[in-house]
Amino acid sequence: MDADATVDTPSDADGRRHDRLQRHPTAGPRNSLRHWMRARHPLRVVLNYVFVVLARHSPSLRLKVWLYRRLGMTVGEGVSFGLESTPDVFWPDLITVEDDAIIGYDATLLCHEFLQEEYRTGEVHVGERAMIGAGAVVLPGVEIGADAQVAANSLVAEDVPDGVTVAGVPAEEVTREE
């Protein structure tokens, strides 16, 4: 198989993120990160990185949104990105954040994962009025539903349904005692 070939994985009824990822096999004896310059043009990654660093450190919510939209992210109205929150530097164009969502301090939205013999890419979708807590990491292919909440320092490896709160590593639904 060609080193730059893309393999789509079939969609599955249970909505697992792995089923929405595109697989990109890499050739050779080294891990896929060693092939990053074939995955995305280096100048594109440098530009993305500069914009992301500027946005991460800017206290201006308007500037953050403006910079992220220039990178191809879909960012709704009233979205707030906390200081040092980080969208994917390689594929920010695979991120959608809907109206009034909050991405907390130092949260990370990843749209890629480099593995030994392939890298994978997948969209990240954050629903309307969803909240991602400080230090949380959202993996590629994950959908966070409307009004969902992700607790601080959680690792989101699976979809979060509308209105559900998740916490932990890996993040699991939090049930409340009534």
Contacts in CASP RR format, 6 or more apart in sequence:
PFRMAT RR
TARGET T0000
AUTHOR 0000-0000-0000
METHOD contacts of the structure
MODEL  1
MDADATVDTPSDADGRRHDRLQRHPTAGPRNSLRHWMRARHPLRVVLNYV
FVVLARHSPSLRLKVWLYRRLGMTVGEGVSFGLESTPDVFWPDLITVEDD
AIIGYDATLLCHEFLQEEYRTGEVHVGERAMIGAGAVVLPGVEIGADAQV
AANSLVAEDVPDGVTVAGVPAEEVTREE
1 7 0 8 1.000
1 25 0 8 1.000
3 25 0 8 1.000
3 26 0 8 1.000
3 27 0 8 1.000
3 28 0 8 1.000
3 35 0 8 1.000
3 38 0 8 1.000
4 24 0 8 1.000
4 38 0 8 1.000
5 24 0 8 1.000
5 25 0 8 1.000
6 22 0 8 1.000
6 23 0 8 1.000
6 24 0 8 1.000
7 22 0 8 1.000
7 23 0 8 1.000
7 24 0 8 1.000
7 25 0 8 1.000
8 22 0 8 1.000
8 23 0 8 1.000
9 18 0 8 1.000
9 19 0 8 1.000
9 20 0 8 1.000
9 21 0 8 1.000
9 22 0 8 1.000
9 23 0 8 1.000
10 19 0 8 1.000
11 19 0 8 1.000
11 20 0 8 1.000
12 19 0 8 1.000
15 159 0 8 1.000
16 158 0 8 1.000
16 159 0 8 1.000
17 122 0 8 1.000
17 139 0 8 1.000
17 140 0 8 1.000
17 141 0 8 1.000
17 142 0 8 1.000
17 143 0 8 1.000
17 157 0 8 1.000
17 158 0 8 1.000
17 159 0 8 1.000
20 122 0 8 1.000
20 123 0 8 1.000
20 141 0 8 1.000
21 120 0 8 1.000
21 121 0 8 1.000
21 122 0 8 1.000
21 140 0 8 1.000
21 141 0 8 1.000
22 120 0 8 1.000
22 121 0 8 1.000
22 122 0 8 1.000
23 118 0 8 1.000
23 120 0 8 1.000
24 32 0 8 1.000
24 39 0 8 1.000
24 118 0 8 1.000
24 119 0 8 1.000
24 120 0 8 1.000
24 121 0 8 1.000
25 117 0 8 1.000
25 118 0 8 1.000
26 32 0 8 1.000
26 34 0 8 1.000
26 35 0 8 1.000
26 38 0 8 1.000
26 117 0 8 1.000
26 118 0 8 1.000
26 119 0 8 1.000
31 114 0 8 1.000
31 115 0 8 1.000
31 116 0 8 1.000
31 117 0 8 1.000
32 39 0 8 1.000
32 114 0 8 1.000
32 115 0 8 1.000
32 116 0 8 1.000
32 117 0 8 1.000
32 118 0 8 1.000
32 119 0 8 1.000
33 114 0 8 1.000
33 119 0 8 1.000
35 119 0 8 1.000
36 45 0 8 1.000
36 90 0 8 1.000
36 114 0 8 1.000
36 119 0 8 1.000
39 90 0 8 1.000
39 112 0 8 1.000
39 119 0 8 1.000
40 90 0 8 1.000
40 91 0 8 1.000
45 89 0 8 1.000
45 90 0 8 1.000
48 71 0 8 1.000
48 89 0 8 1.000
48 90 0 8 1.000
48 92 0 8 1.000
49 89 0 8 1.000
51 67 0 8 1.000
51 68 0 8 1.000
51 70 0 8 1.000
51 71 0 8 1.000
52 67 0 8 1.000
52 71 0 8 1.000
52 86 0 8 1.000
52 87 0 8 1.000
52 89 0 8 1.000
52 92 0 8 1.000
54 63 0 8 1.000
54 67 0 8 1.000
55 63 0 8 1.000
55 64 0 8 1.000
55 67 0 8 1.000
55 68 0 8 1.000
55 81 0 8 1.000
56 83 0 8 1.000
56 84 0 8 1.000
56 85 0 8 1.000
56 86 0 8 1.000
57 83 0 8 1.000
57 84 0 8 1.000
58 64 0 8 1.000
58 67 0 8 1.000
59 83 0 8 1.000
61 79 0 8 1.000
61 80 0 8 1.000
61 81 0 8 1.000
64 81 0 8 1.000
64 82 0 8 1.000
65 75 0 8 1.000
65 76 0 8 1.000
65 78 0 8 1.000
65 79 0 8 1.000
65 81 0 8 1.000
68 75 0 8 1.000
68 81 0 8 1.000
68 87 0 8 1.000
68 92 0 8 1.000
68 95 0 8 1.000
69 75 0 8 1.000
71 87 0 8 1.000
71 92 0 8 1.000
71 93 0 8 1.000
72 92 0 8 1.000
72 93 0 8 1.000
73 87 0 8 1.000
73 92 0 8 1.000
73 93 0 8 1.000
73 95 0 8 1.000
73 96 0 8 1.000
73 97 0 8 1.000
74 95 0 8 1.000
74 96 0 8 1.000
74 97 0 8 1.000
75 97 0 8 1.000
76 97 0 8 1.000
76 98 0 8 1.000
76 99 0 8 1.000
76 101 0 8 1.000
77 99 0 8 1.000
77 100 0 8 1.000
78 99 0 8 1.000
78 100 0 8 1.000
79 97 0 8 1.000
79 98 0 8 1.000
79 99 0 8 1.000
79 100 0 8 1.000
79 101 0 8 1.000
79 102 0 8 1.000
79 103 0 8 1.000
80 101 0 8 1.000
80 102 0 8 1.000
80 103 0 8 1.000
80 104 0 8 1.000
81 103 0 8 1.000
81 104 0 8 1.000
82 102 0 8 1.000
82 103 0 8 1.000
82 104 0 8 1.000
82 105 0 8 1.000
82 107 0 8 1.000
83 105 0 8 1.000
83 106 0 8 1.000
84 105 0 8 1.000
84 106 0 8 1.000
85 103 0 8 1.000
85 104 0 8 1.000
85 105 0 8 1.000
85 106 0 8 1.000
85 107 0 8 1.000
85 108 0 8 1.000
85 109 0 8 1.000
86 106 0 8 1.000
86 107 0 8 1.000
86 108 0 8 1.000
86 109 0 8 1.000
87 95 0 8 1.000
87 108 0 8 1.000
87 109 0 8 1.000
88 94 0 8 1.000
88 95 0 8 1.000
88 109 0 8 1.000
88 110 0 8 1.000
88 111 0 8 1.000
88 112 0 8 1.000
88 124 0 8 1.000
88 140 0 8 1.000
90 111 0 8 1.000
90 112 0 8 1.000
91 111 0 8 1.000
91 112 0 8 1.000
91 121 0 8 1.000
91 122 0 8 1.000
92 111 0 8 1.000
94 111 0 8 1.000
94 121 0 8 1.000
94 122 0 8 1.000
94 123 0 8 1.000
94 124 0 8 1.000
94 140 0 8 1.000
95 109 0 8 1.000
95 111 0 8 1.000
95 123 0 8 1.000
95 124 0 8 1.000
95 126 0 8 1.000
96 123 0 8 1.000
96 124 0 8 1.000
96 125 0 8 1.000
96 126 0 8 1.000
96 127 0 8 1.000
97 103 0 8 1.000
97 126 0 8 1.000
97 127 0 8 1.000
98 125 0 8 1.000
98 126 0 8 1.000
98 127 0 8 1.000
98 128 0 8 1.000
98 129 0 8 1.000
98 130 0 8 1.000
98 146 0 8 1.000
99 128 0 8 1.000
99 129 0 8 1.000
100 128 0 8 1.000
100 129 0 8 1.000
101 126 0 8 1.000
101 127 0 8 1.000
101 128 0 8 1.000
101 129 0 8 1.000
101 130 0 8 1.000
101 131 0 8 1.000
101 132 0 8 1.000
102 130 0 8 1.000
102 131 0 8 1.000
102 132 0 8 1.000
102 133 0 8 1.000
103 109 0 8 1.000
103 126 0 8 1.000
103 132 0 8 1.000
103 133 0 8 1.000
104 131 0 8 1.000
104 132 0 8 1.000
104 133 0 8 1.000
104 134 0 8 1.000
104 135 0 8 1.000
104 136 0 8 1.000
105 133 0 8 1.000
105 134 0 8 1.000
105 135 0 8 1.000
106 134 0 8 1.000
106 135 0 8 1.000
107 132 0 8 1.000
107 133 0 8 1.000
107 134 0 8 1.000
107 135 0 8 1.000
107 136 0 8 1.000
107 137 0 8 1.000
107 138 0 8 1.000
108 135 0 8 1.000
108 136 0 8 1.000
108 137 0 8 1.000
108 138 0 8 1.000
109 124 0 8 1.000
109 126 0 8 1.000
109 132 0 8 1.000
109 138 0 8 1.000
110 124 0 8 1.000
110 137 0 8 1.000
110 138 0 8 1.000
110 139 0 8 1.000
110 140 0 8 1.000
111 121 0 8 1.000
111 122 0 8 1.000
111 123 0 8 1.000
111 124 0 8 1.000
111 140 0 8 1.000
111 141 0 8 1.000
112 119 0 8 1.000
112 120 0 8 1.000
112 121 0 8 1.000
112 122 0 8 1.000
112 140 0 8 1.000
113 119 0 8 1.000
113 120 0 8 1.000
113 139 0 8 1.000
113 140 0 8 1.000
120 140 0 8 1.000
121 140 0 8 1.000
122 140 0 8 1.000
122 141 0 8 1.000
123 140 0 8 1.000
123 141 0 8 1.000
124 138 0 8 1.000
124 140 0 8 1.000
124 141 0 8 1.000
124 142 0 8 1.000
124 143 0 8 1.000
124 144 0 8 1.000
125 142 0 8 1.000
125 143 0 8 1.000
125 144 0 8 1.000
125 145 0 8 1.000
126 132 0 8 1.000
126 138 0 8 1.000
126 144 0 8 1.000
126 145 0 8 1.000
127 143 0 8 1.000
127 144 0 8 1.000
127 145 0 8 1.000
127 146 0 8 1.000
127 148 0 8 1.000
128 146 0 8 1.000
128 147 0 8 1.000
129 146 0 8 1.000
129 147 0 8 1.000
130 144 0 8 1.000
130 145 0 8 1.000
130 146 0 8 1.000
130 147 0 8 1.000
130 148 0 8 1.000
130 149 0 8 1.000
130 150 0 8 1.000
130 160 0 8 1.000
131 148 0 8 1.000
131 149 0 8 1.000
131 150 0 8 1.000
132 138 0 8 1.000
132 144 0 8 1.000
132 150 0 8 1.000
132 156 0 8 1.000
133 149 0 8 1.000
133 150 0 8 1.000
133 151 0 8 1.000
133 152 0 8 1.000
133 154 0 8 1.000
134 152 0 8 1.000
134 153 0 8 1.000
135 152 0 8 1.000
135 153 0 8 1.000
136 150 0 8 1.000
136 151 0 8 1.000
136 152 0 8 1.000
136 153 0 8 1.000
136 154 0 8 1.000
136 155 0 8 1.000
136 156 0 8 1.000
136 171 0 8 1.000
137 154 0 8 1.000
137 155 0 8 1.000
137 156 0 8 1.000
138 144 0 8 1.000
138 150 0 8 1.000
138 156 0 8 1.000
139 155 0 8 1.000
139 156 0 8 1.000
139 157 0 8 1.000
142 156 0 8 1.000
142 157 0 8 1.000
142 158 0 8 1.000
142 159 0 8 1.000
142 160 0 8 1.000
143 159 0 8 1.000
143 160 0 8 1.000
144 150 0 8 1.000
144 156 0 8 1.000
144 159 0 8 1.000
144 160 0 8 1.000
145 159 0 8 1.000
145 160 0 8 1.000
145 161 0 8 1.000
145 162 0 8 1.000
145 163 0 8 1.000
145 164 0 8 1.000
146 162 0 8 1.000
146 163 0 8 1.000
147 162 0 8 1.000
147 163 0 8 1.000
148 160 0 8 1.000
148 161 0 8 1.000
148 162 0 8 1.000
148 163 0 8 1.000
148 164 0 8 1.000
148 165 0 8 1.000
148 166 0 8 1.000
149 163 0 8 1.000
149 164 0 8 1.000
149 165 0 8 1.000
149 166 0 8 1.000
150 156 0 8 1.000
150 160 0 8 1.000
150 165 0 8 1.000
150 166 0 8 1.000
150 167 0 8 1.000
150 171 0 8 1.000
151 165 0 8 1.000
151 166 0 8 1.000
151 167 0 8 1.000
151 168 0 8 1.000
151 171 0 8 1.000
151 174 0 8 1.000
153 168 0 8 1.000
153 169 0 8 1.000
154 166 0 8 1.000
154 167 0 8 1.000
154 168 0 8 1.000
154 169 0 8 1.000
154 170 0 8 1.000
154 171 0 8 1.000
155 168 0 8 1.000
155 169 0 8 1.000
155 170 0 8 1.000
155 171 0 8 1.000
156 166 0 8 1.000
156 170 0 8 1.000
156 171 0 8 1.000
157 170 0 8 1.000
157 171 0 8 1.000
158 170 0 8 1.000
158 171 0 8 1.000
160 166 0 8 1.000
160 171 0 8 1.000
164 173 0 8 1.000
165 173 0 8 1.000
165 174 0 8 1.000
166 172 0 8 1.000
166 173 0 8 1.000
166 174 0 8 1.000
167 174 0 8 1.000
END
